[in-house]
């Protein structure tokens, strides 16, 4: 992972404001060992992933410990929502 944000990298490359990506919504799923991300064209599409992951966590089928939703705003990714999935504690 880069120590610079996308906006900082664009500025250093001579482009002061990066263009809006075609998929301005991002969902980051974190477990204790790794992080995955998916990009989406709409808020609804992003929240379909969030809903599915929460349902998996509730049944114990997912190891996700944190879900973060980001939106592209003013040339950089901004945190839109942070979600902690409910876990099924009975196994």
URRACOR-V793072 format. One record per residue. N is the residue number from 1. RES is the residue in one small letter. SS is DSSP state (@ for helix, = for strand, . for the rest). PSI is psi in whole degrees, 0 to 359 (NA if undefined). Layout:
<<N RES SS PSI> <N RES SS PSI>>
This chain:
<<1 x . 136> <2 x . 149> <3 x . 351> <4 x . 148> <5 x . 169> <6 x @ 323> <7 x @ 320> <8 x @ 319> <9 x @ 320> <10 x @ 319> <11 x @ 315> <12 x @ 332> <13 x . 359> <14 x . 4> <15 x . 100> <16 x . 333> <17 x . 112> <18 x . 153> <19 x . 156> <20 x . 131> <21 x . 159> <22 x . 339> <23 x . 89> <24 x . 9> <25 x = 136> <26 x = 136> <27 x = 127> <28 x = 121> <29 x = 126> <30 x = 138> <31 x . 185> <32 x . 341> <33 x . 336> <34 x . 171> <35 x = 137> <36 x = 154> <37 x = 150> <38 x = 143> <39 x = 148> <40 x = 152> <41 x . 339> <42 x . 163> <43 x @ 320> <44 x @ 318> <45 x @ 321> <46 x @ 318> <47 x @ 344> <48 x @ 319> <49 x @ 317> <50 x @ 313> <51 x @ 315> <52 x @ 319> <53 x @ 323> <54 x @ 320> <55 x @ 319> <56 x @ 320> <57 x @ 321> <58 x @ 328> <59 x @ 354> <60 x . 9> <61 x . 0> <62 x . 145> <63 x . 9> <64 x . 129> <65 x . 339> <66 x = 143> <67 x = 130> <68 x = 135> <69 x = 130> <70 x = 151> <71 x = 140> <72 x = 116> <73 x = 129> <74 x . 44> <75 x . 11> <76 x = 165> <77 x = 128> <78 x = 139> <79 x = 123> <80 x = 317> <81 x = 144> <82 x = 129> <83 x = 135> <84 x . 113> <85 x . 143> <86 x . 134> <87 x . 147> <88 x . 108> <89 x . 346> <90 x . 121> <91 x . NA>>
